[in-house]
Amino acid sequence: MVRKLKFHEQKLLKKLDLVNWEAASGNLAELRVLRRYRLQRREDYTRYNQLSRAVRELARRLRDLGEAPESAAFRARCTAALLEKLHGLGLVGSRRSLEQCERVSASSFCRRRLPSLLLKLRMAQHMKAAVAFVEQGHVRVGPQVVTDPAFLVTRAMEDFVTWTDASRIRQHVLDYNQERDDFDLAC
């Protein structure tokens, strides 16, 4: 006979399934990535996983093409196109080798999300603050204000990540650096 659980114990164990614990807990690597990059939806992680799996499969197929002259030219053309696309997205470091496509993972996509780039650009101190800045509308990419933390930033757009004009954080940064203009004071 087991005693009846107290209210706070019931509340703590509400989401825990002791019978199917392994199935309920999910993959530990998945949970680690969800926590590290502050992914709010598990569907984002599964989508990134599917995309990275497709990239790796495409790289394997290109690698395994035959050595005939016409297939070698086709393979070189397709390899260059794939590496150019992945480099433009920021998923691989350089356009030199197809081996880099084998290392594309869901974390590679997570590193290209807007909050991760805010950390990289030192616009935020930690991931939680970066996600909050994006959700509250303090960040823009080019002329467009982005409020979705799942926004993937390409290498071309990376240079255009800035604070919005009306952002209080931008005003504090300008005040700290003593760069605030009199025209900005009127706005």
Salt bridges, closest charged atoms under 4 A:
GLU9 OE2 - ARG3 NH2 2.89
GLU30 OE2 - ARG42 NH1 2.83
ASP44 OD1 - ARG41 NH2 3.05
ASP44 OD2 - ARG113 NH1 3.75
GLU57 OE1 - ARG60 NH1 3.40
GLU57 OE2 - ARG61 NE 3.37
ASP64 OD1 - ARG63 NE 3.43
GLU67 OE2 - ARG75 NH1 3.48
GLU84 OE1 - ARG95 NE 3.03
GLU102 OE1 - ARG60 NE 3.79
GLU102 OE2 - ARG63 NH1 3.85
GLU158 OE1 - ARG112 NH2 3.13
GLU158 OE2 - LYS120 NZ 3.21
ASP165 OD2 - ARG140 NH1 3.60
ASP175 OD2 - ARG180 NH1 3.08
